[in-house]
Amino acid sequence: MPFLASRLSRIKPSPTIAVSNKARELKAAGKDVIGLGAGEPDFDTPENIRQAAIAAINGGDTRYTAVDGTPALKDAISAKFKRENGLEYSPEEITVGTGGKQVLYNALMATLDEGDEVLIPAPYWVSYPDMALLAGGEPVAIPCTEKQGFKLQPDDLEKAITKKSKWLILNSPSNPTGAAYNFDEMKALTDVLKRHPQVWVMTDDMYEHLVYDNFVFCTPAQVEPELRDRTLTVNGVSKAYCMTGWRIGYAGGPKDLITAMRKIQSQSTSNPSSVSQAAAVEALNGPQDFIPAHNKVFKERRDMVVKMLNDCPGLRCPMPEGAFYVYPSCAGLIGKKTPQGKTIESDGDFVTYLLESEGVAVVQGEAFGLSPFFRISYATSTEALRDACLRIKRACEALA
Ligand code: PLP
């Protein structure tokens, strides 16, 4: 009898974390490596948020809290949903977890039975399919091509829905493509969902605040209030508030679902860090002016990276609406040979070649369910990005 559980064989370790680890190892070994694999802002957590955490520690907020969030944080989240999304969620319709990642996982664990299908537009965030598998469900990828702006089309959604479909996971702006749905595009999807009452929507709004060029963010329950009772609106402080290490994510949804998710959390991790929760209260209630200031920098980087990548022979890089990723195609390089005589047969081969030849770490599109592409995170310094793009160009030019 094997010691490790069979469920482990259904999943793989996170490929994005693997790339970051590889880049870190190479750097530690003295190699000149630029890591563009990690999905976290390079800005520090704002001062007022850090001070709130220090005050919480000194004020004795150092004990267990309610399992799925303190009343103060739930109030701040409720106010945020109302202020920014026009959504009314009472505290008992809100859950707080150790990152958005745990919140998504709790929801799938609380709802999936063997054979239940989870519809996932591809390219997708690497964890959705594996989380669905761990929870005993069946991930069903719905391909979204570059021509469609990497966005789910209503007809494709309609065709993918079966009697077993339990969830549709939406993520706008998207990791890995940066694509975001405007109101009309979202409405076309919610119109389809209205016809299929068995399908719930898990919307991952983690990159809500990271949109550019006056793009207006929207979320399904806001666009179609009729879906509110079968929507889980997931968000968090990691990305917009530069708080990846603090591990606070949250969601609003129907009370029965939230209660079920709390039950999972109560028997696994209990409450997220009390200190991080106090910091998140300040993040949500405090000044928000650093968000547009950061976005200005992100937008400049996005524009520079898109332009420089489109100057590389064999690459084509669409301009995304949000997040801090670009998702260029390397189709024009497939079949070419490296100076060492190796043929580039996939996006995986290309990213290995980039790392080995020029020390640039990016993630292969295969990990996100759509090839031949790769993902670059531009949440790193402008100088490092410029240097990385020049190296990528040199690597492309060296292929024959
Ligand atoms: N959802 C998406 C699309 C992400 O990119 C990430 C982080 O990379 C998360 C969720 C998880 O965020 P956290 O657990 O830090 O809140």
Residues whose N, C-alpha, C, O or C-beta is under 5 A from the ligand:
A	BS01	PLP	G39 T98 G99 G100 K101 W125 N171 N175 D204 M206 G236 S238 T244 I248 G249
